[in-house]
Amino acid sequence: MKSRDTLLRLKRFQVDEKRRQLVQIETMIAEFERMANDLDREILHEQEKAGIHDIAHYAYPTYAKAAMARRDNLKRSADELAGQLTDAQDALAEAFEELKKVELLEERDVARERVADAARDQAEMDRTGLSRTEMRVG
């Protein structure tokens, strides 16, 4: 049973680790999206301040161009993380299934032990009852 307990702890740890990874990826995606939205506001502000919205215009603000490049990189990174998120969700589901299998085996073994214990207790009570009956008869 000790090896089963160790396996159970390992599987629980793996599920917890997969959950942490999933939350970390989700947090990074949310942070990238927040930063991209902030950059969108800054770009708009720069365009309004300069009065130029045409990116091809020679006087278009340099900061707005740089902010656009940064925003686009953030969006690309968020998209890549979305793929990793799907992989992490799959890995979590798989780890959870493995944990459930081990837990079911453990439950089955515990139930089997209970039945065996009950049978031993019943046999002991039967022996006790038999010996008392034999004492009275004898």
MARTOR-635660 format. One line per field, with one value per atom (N, C-alpha, C): z, x, y; residue number from 1. Coordinates in Angstrom, 2 decimals, padded with zeros to 5 digits. Layout:
! residues N
up: (Z; ...)
east: (X; ...)
north: (Y; ...)
i: (NUM; ...)
***
This chain:
! residues 138
up: (000.00; 000.00; 000.00; 000.57; 000.61; -000.79; -001.70; -003.07; -003.70; -003.37; -003.89; -003.31; -002.03; -001.41; -002.07; -002.33; -002.99; -004.40; -005.10; -006.45; -006.41; -005.43; -005.28; -005.05; -004.16; -003.89; -005.15; -005.88; -007.12; -008.12; -008.31; -009.28; -008.86; -007.56; -007.08; -007.31; -007.07; -007.31; -008.78; -009.66; -011.10; -011.52; -010.98; -011.31; -010.82; -009.60; -009.06; -009.91; -010.34; -011.16; -012.51; -013.11; -014.39; -014.22; -013.09; -012.82; -012.70; -011.98; -011.83; -013.19; -014.03; -015.37; -016.17; -016.08; -016.80; -016.34; -015.04; -014.50; -014.92; -014.92; -015.32; -016.78; -017.65; -019.06; -019.22; -018.52; -018.60; -018.11; -017.05; -016.51; -017.50; -018.13; -019.13; -020.31; -020.78; -021.89; -021.50; -020.32; -019.85; -019.73; -019.24; -019.09; -020.45; -021.40; -022.75; -023.39; -023.21; -023.78; -023.13; -021.82; -021.12; -021.63; -021.77; -022.26; -023.70; -024.53; -025.92; -025.94; -025.06; -024.99; -024.52; -023.56; -023.11; -024.27; -025.05; -026.20; -027.24; -027.44; -028.37; -027.95; -026.64; -026.14; -026.34; -026.10; -026.29; -027.76; -028.64; -030.08; -030.48; -030.05; -030.36; -029.81; -028.60; -027.98; -028.81; -029.23; -030.05; -031.39; -031.98; -033.25; -033.07; -032.00; -031.73; -031.46; -030.70; -030.36; -031.62; -032.53; -033.76; -034.82; -034.69; -035.71; -036.98; -036.90; -038.08; -037.75; -038.59; -038.37; -039.46; -040.50; -041.62; -041.30; -041.19; -040.83; -041.89; -043.15; -044.24; -044.31; -043.57; -043.59; -043.05; -043.68; -043.30; -041.87; -041.35; -040.01; -038.95; -039.30; -038.34; -037.13; -035.93; -034.72; -034.62; -034.39; -034.27; -033.10; -031.99; -030.83; -031.15; -031.93; -032.29; -033.14; -034.05; -034.86; -033.97; -033.05; -032.15; -031.26; -030.80; -029.95; -030.73; -032.01; -032.85; -032.99; -033.21; -033.35; -032.05; -030.94; -029.63; -029.41; -029.73; -029.58; -030.43; -031.67; -032.57; -032.04; -031.48; -030.87; -029.69; -028.88; -027.73; -028.19; -029.22; -029.73; -030.30; -031.00; -031.53; -030.38; -029.36; -028.20; -027.51; -027.40; -026.78; -027.62; -028.93; -029.81; -029.65; -029.54; -029.33; -027.99; -026.98; -025.66; -025.68; -026.54; -026.64; -027.08; -027.98; -028.39; -027.23; -026.47; -025.29; -024.25; -024.18; -023.23; -023.55; -024.82; -025.24; -024.86; -025.11; -024.74; -023.24; -022.48; -021.01; -020.50; -021.14; -020.75; -021.01; -022.15; -022.47; -021.47; -021.13; -020.18; -018.80; -018.40; -017.12; -017.13; -018.21; -018.32; -018.23; -018.90; -018.89; -017.48; -016.82; -015.46; -014.51; -014.71; -013.85; -014.05; -015.31; -015.59; -014.92; -014.99; -014.35; -012.84; -012.26; -010.82; -010.47; -011.26; -010.98; -011.05; -012.00; -012.10; -010.83; -010.35; -009.14; -007.94; -007.88; -006.77; -006.79; -007.98; -008.08; -007.64; -008.01; -007.56; -006.04; -005.48; -004.03; -003.36; -003.89; -003.33; -003.41; -004.53; -004.69; -003.68; -003.46; -002.49; -001.07; -000.76; 000.57; 000.78; -000.23; -000.13; 000.05; -000.68; -000.57; 000.84; 001.38; 002.74; 003.75; 003.56; 004.47; 004.46; 003.26; 003.14; 003.83; 003.62; 004.24; 005.76; 006.24; 007.69; 008.27; 007.57; 008.04; 008.07; 007.05; 007.02; 008.17; 008.46; 009.59; 010.91; 011.06; 012.28; 012.44; 011.35; 011.41; 011.75; 011.17; 011.46; 012.93; 013.46; 014.87; 015.77; 015.41; 016.20; 016.11; 014.93; 014.77; 015.64; 015.65; 016.47; 017.95; 018.34; 019.73; 020.10; 019.24; 019.48; 019.52; 018.62; 018.59; 019.86; 020.27; 021.46; 022.71; 022.79; 023.91; 023.86; 022.66; 022.50; 022.90; 022.50; 022.84; 024.34; 025.00; 026.45; 027.17; 026.67; 027.30; 027.05; 025.84; 025.49; 026.21; 026.30; 026.84; 028.29)
east: (000.81; 000.00; 000.85; 002.06; 002.89; 003.22; 003.48; 003.79; 002.56; 001.39; 000.16; -000.01; 000.28; 000.20; 001.18; 002.38; 003.38; 002.92; 002.35; 001.84; 000.70; -000.16; -001.27; -000.73; 000.24; 000.83; 001.48; 002.17; 002.83; 001.80; 000.72; -000.31; -000.99; -001.23; -001.83; -000.89; 000.39; 001.39; 001.41; 001.36; 001.38; 000.16; -001.01; -002.23; -002.07; -001.58; -001.40; -000.40; 000.67; 001.68; 001.09; 000.30; -000.34; -001.31; -002.02; -002.93; -002.14; -001.02; -000.18; 000.30; 000.73; 001.21; 000.08; -001.10; -002.26; -002.58; -002.60; -002.89; -001.81; -000.57; 000.53; 000.37; 000.03; -000.16; -001.34; -002.45; -003.62; -003.29; -002.50; -002.10; -001.24; -000.32; 000.55; -000.26; -001.21; -002.06; -002.83; -003.42; -004.20; -003.29; -002.08; -001.15; -000.74; -000.46; -000.09; -001.25; -002.46; -003.62; -003.83; -003.62; -003.75; -002.71; -001.47; -000.40; -000.69; -001.20; -001.54; -002.65; -003.64; -004.71; -004.17; -003.25; -002.61; -001.88; -001.16; -000.44; -001.40; -002.54; -003.56; -003.98; -004.21; -004.61; -003.49; -002.24; -001.12; -000.95; -001.14; -001.04; -002.10; -003.32; -004.41; -004.12; -003.60; -003.27; -002.20; -001.17; -000.10; -000.65; -001.54; -002.13; -002.97; -003.73; -004.57; -003.69; -002.63; -001.73; -001.06; -000.65; 000.02; -000.98; -002.21; -003.22; -003.02; -002.25; -001.95; -002.31; -003.20; -003.62; -003.11; -002.55; -002.03; -000.62; -000.43; 000.87; 001.92; 001.50; 002.44; 002.87; 002.21; 002.54; 003.95; 004.70; 006.11; 006.26; 005.24; 005.34; 004.62; 004.27; 003.58; 004.50; 003.96; 004.80; 005.61; 006.89; 007.80; 007.41; 007.02; 006.63; 005.42; 004.47; 003.28; 003.69; 004.65; 005.13; 005.78; 006.60; 007.28; 006.26; 005.26; 004.23; 003.41; 003.18; 002.45; 003.24; 004.54; 005.38; 005.36; 005.47; 005.44; 004.09; 003.00; 001.65; 001.49; 001.96; 001.85; 002.64; 003.82; 004.62; 003.88; 003.26; 002.51; 001.34; 000.65; -000.49; -000.02; 001.12; 001.66; 002.04; 002.66; 003.04; 001.81; 000.75; -000.49; -001.10; -001.04; -001.55; -000.76; 000.57; 001.42; 001.10; 000.88; 000.53; -000.83; -001.72; -003.04; -002.87; -001.92; -001.62; -001.05; -000.16; 000.39; -000.69; -001.65; -002.75; -003.56; -003.83; -004.56; -003.79; -002.48; -001.64; -001.65; -001.59; -001.59; -002.92; -004.01; -005.34; -005.42; -004.90; -004.88; -004.03; -002.87; -001.97; -002.63; -003.34; -004.05; -005.14; -005.89; -006.95; -006.37; -005.25; -004.61; -004.10; -003.47; -002.96; -004.11; -005.22; -006.39; -006.97; -007.02; -007.51; -006.62; -005.31; -004.39; -004.59; -004.79; -005.05; -006.32; -007.37; -008.65; -008.49; -007.71; -007.48; -006.83; -005.81; -005.12; -006.05; -006.85; -007.80; -008.85; -009.30; -010.27; -009.65; -008.40; -007.71; -007.60; -007.28; -007.15; -008.50; -009.57; -010.90; -011.29; -010.96; -011.27; -010.51; -009.23; -008.43; -008.94; -009.33; -009.87; -011.17; -012.03; -013.29; -013.02; -012.05; -011.69; -011.17; -010.37; -009.87; -011.00; -011.96; -013.11; -013.89; -014.11; -014.84; -014.05; -012.72; -011.88; -011.90; -011.83; -011.89; -013.23; -014.30; -015.63; -015.75; -015.20; -015.25; -014.43; -013.26; -012.45; -013.18; -013.79; -014.54; -015.71; -016.40; -017.53; -017.06; -015.95; -015.40; -015.00; -014.41; -014.02; -015.25; -016.29; -017.52; -018.17; -018.13; -018.67; -017.90; -016.57; -015.75; -016.05; -016.19; -016.50; -017.86; -018.82; -020.15; -020.15; -019.40; -019.31; -018.66; -017.60; -016.92; -017.81; -018.59; -019.50; -020.61; -021.08; -022.12; -021.57; -020.35; -019.74; -019.52; -019.21; -019.01; -020.32; -021.40; -022.70; -023.15; -022.92; -023.35; -022.45; -021.20; -020.22; -020.19)
north: (-001.20; 000.00; 001.26; 001.18; 002.37; 002.85; 001.92; 002.33; 002.99; 002.51; 003.12; 004.52; 004.70; 006.02; 006.98; 006.49; 007.31; 007.68; 006.71; 006.97; 007.99; 007.86; 008.82; 010.23; 010.36; 011.67; 012.24; 011.38; 011.81; 012.31; 011.55; 011.94; 013.24; 013.40; 014.65; 015.82; 015.60; 016.64; 017.02; 016.01; 016.28; 017.08; 016.75; 017.50; 018.95; 019.12; 020.48; 021.27; 020.62; 021.27; 021.69; 020.83; 021.15; 022.32; 022.34; 023.47; 024.77; 024.72; 025.93; 026.42; 025.49; 025.88; 026.51; 025.92; 026.44; 027.87; 028.08; 029.41; 030.40; 029.95; 030.82; 031.27; 030.35; 030.70; 031.64; 031.34; 032.22; 033.62; 033.70; 035.00; 035.76; 035.05; 035.70; 036.22; 035.42; 035.85; 037.11; 037.09; 038.26; 039.49; 039.29; 040.42; 040.96; 040.08; 040.53; 041.30; 040.79; 041.48; 042.85; 042.91; 044.19; 045.19; 044.71; 045.58; 046.04; 045.16; 045.51; 046.57; 046.42; 047.42; 048.77; 048.74; 049.99; 050.65; 049.84; 050.38; 050.95; 050.28; 050.81; 052.21; 052.39; 053.71; 054.74; 054.33; 055.24; 055.61; 054.65; 054.92; 055.93; 055.70; 056.62; 058.01; 058.06; 059.34; 060.07; 059.35; 059.95; 060.45; 059.67; 060.07; 061.34; 061.38; 062.55; 063.77; 063.56; 064.67; 065.22; 064.32; 064.76; 065.18; 064.71; 065.02; 064.22; 063.16; 062.33; 060.88; 060.31; 058.93; 057.98; 058.56; 057.77; 057.32; 056.01; 055.46; 055.78; 055.90; 056.16; 057.63; 058.48; 059.91; 060.12; 061.03; 061.23; 061.76; 062.44; 063.02; 062.17; 060.94; 060.07; 059.88; 059.94; 059.86; 058.57; 058.72; 057.58; 056.70; 057.33; 056.54; 055.65; 056.18; 055.40; 054.20; 054.40; 053.26; 052.20; 052.63; 051.70; 050.98; 051.73; 051.14; 050.11; 050.39; 049.42; 048.13; 048.26; 047.07; 046.27; 046.97; 046.29; 045.61; 046.32; 045.76; 044.50; 044.58; 043.42; 042.23; 042.50; 041.42; 040.81; 041.64; 041.14; 040.27; 040.71; 039.93; 038.60; 038.60; 037.35; 036.41; 036.98; 036.16; 035.58; 036.38; 035.90; 034.78; 034.91; 033.86; 032.56; 032.68; 031.50; 030.85; 031.70; 031.16; 030.48; 030.94; 030.30; 028.85; 028.60; 027.22; 026.42; 027.05; 026.38; 026.14; 027.04; 026.90; 025.64; 025.43; 024.24; 022.98; 023.01; 021.86; 021.63; 022.72; 022.62; 022.09; 022.50; 021.99; 020.49; 020.06; 018.63; 017.86; 018.41; 017.75; 017.65; 018.70; 018.67; 017.61; 017.54; 016.54; 015.13; 014.92; 013.60; 013.26; 014.23; 014.00; 013.73; 014.43; 014.23; 012.83; 012.38; 011.02; 009.97; 010.17; 009.23; 009.21; 010.39; 010.47; 009.72; 009.91; 009.24; 007.72; 007.24; 005.79; 005.25; 005.96; 005.52; 005.61; 006.68; 006.82; 005.70; 005.34; 004.24; 002.92; 002.68; 001.47; 001.46; 002.62; 002.73; 002.46; 003.04; 002.81; 001.34; 000.72; -000.71; -001.54; -001.23; -001.96; -001.75; -000.54; -000.25; -001.02; -001.03; -001.77; -003.26; -003.77; -005.19; -005.49; -004.58; -004.77; -004.75; -003.87; -003.81; -005.12; -005.66; -006.92; -008.03; -008.05; -009.08; -008.92; -007.67; -007.42; -007.87; -007.55; -007.95; -009.47; -010.13; -011.60; -012.18; -011.61; -012.08; -011.86; -010.68; -010.38; -011.36; -011.62; -012.55; -013.96; -014.38; -015.70; -015.79; -014.73; -014.71; -014.79; -014.04; -014.08; -015.46; -016.08; -017.42; -018.41; -018.33; -019.20; -019.01; -017.75; -017.45; -018.03; -017.82; -018.35; -019.87; -020.50; -021.95; -022.49; -021.84; -022.34; -022.18; -021.15; -020.98; -022.04; -022.30; -023.32; -024.68; -024.98; -026.26; -026.39; -025.26; -025.29; -025.61; -025.03; -025.28; -026.72; -027.18; -028.54; -029.54; -029.27; -030.21; -030.19)
i: (1; 1; 1; 2; 2; 2; 3; 3; 3; 4; 4; 4; 5; 5; 5; 6; 6; 6; 7; 7; 7; 8; 8; 8; 9; 9; 9; 10; 10; 10; 11; 11; 11; 12; 12; 12; 13; 13; 13; 14; 14; 14; 15; 15; 15; 16; 16; 16; 17; 17; 17; 18; 18; 18; 19; 19; 19; 20; 20; 20; 21; 21; 21; 22; 22; 22; 23; 23; 23; 24; 24; 24; 25; 25; 25; 26; 26; 26; 27; 27; 27; 28; 28; 28; 29; 29; 29; 30; 30; 30; 31; 31; 31; 32; 32; 32; 33; 33; 33; 34; 34; 34; 35; 35; 35; 36; 36; 36; 37; 37; 37; 38; 38; 38; 39; 39; 39; 40; 40; 40; 41; 41; 41; 42; 42; 42; 43; 43; 43; 44; 44; 44; 45; 45; 45; 46; 46; 46; 47; 47; 47; 48; 48; 48; 49; 49; 49; 50; 50; 50; 51; 51; 51; 52; 52; 52; 53; 53; 53; 54; 54; 54; 55; 55; 55; 56; 56; 56; 57; 57; 57; 58; 58; 58; 59; 59; 59; 60; 60; 60; 61; 61; 61; 62; 62; 62; 63; 63; 63; 64; 64; 64; 65; 65; 65; 66; 66; 66; 67; 67; 67; 68; 68; 68; 69; 69; 69; 70; 70; 70; 71; 71; 71; 72; 72; 72; 73; 73; 73; 74; 74; 74; 75; 75; 75; 76; 76; 76; 77; 77; 77; 78; 78; 78; 79; 79; 79; 80; 80; 80; 81; 81; 81; 82; 82; 82; 83; 83; 83; 84; 84; 84; 85; 85; 85; 86; 86; 86; 87; 87; 87; 88; 88; 88; 89; 89; 89; 90; 90; 90; 91; 91; 91; 92; 92; 92; 93; 93; 93; 94; 94; 94; 95; 95; 95; 96; 96; 96; 97; 97; 97; 98; 98; 98; 99; 99; 99; 100; 100; 100; 101; 101; 101; 102; 102; 102; 103; 103; 103; 104; 104; 104; 105; 105; 105; 106; 106; 106; 107; 107; 107; 108; 108; 108; 109; 109; 109; 110; 110; 110; 111; 111; 111; 112; 112; 112; 113; 113; 113; 114; 114; 114; 115; 115; 115; 116; 116; 116; 117; 117; 117; 118; 118; 118; 119; 119; 119; 120; 120; 120; 121; 121; 121; 122; 122; 122; 123; 123; 123; 124; 124; 124; 125; 125; 125; 126; 126; 126; 127; 127; 127; 128; 128; 128; 129; 129; 129; 130; 130; 130; 131; 131; 131; 132; 132; 132; 133; 133; 133; 134; 134; 134; 135; 135; 135; 136; 136; 136; 137; 137; 137; 138; 138; 138)
***
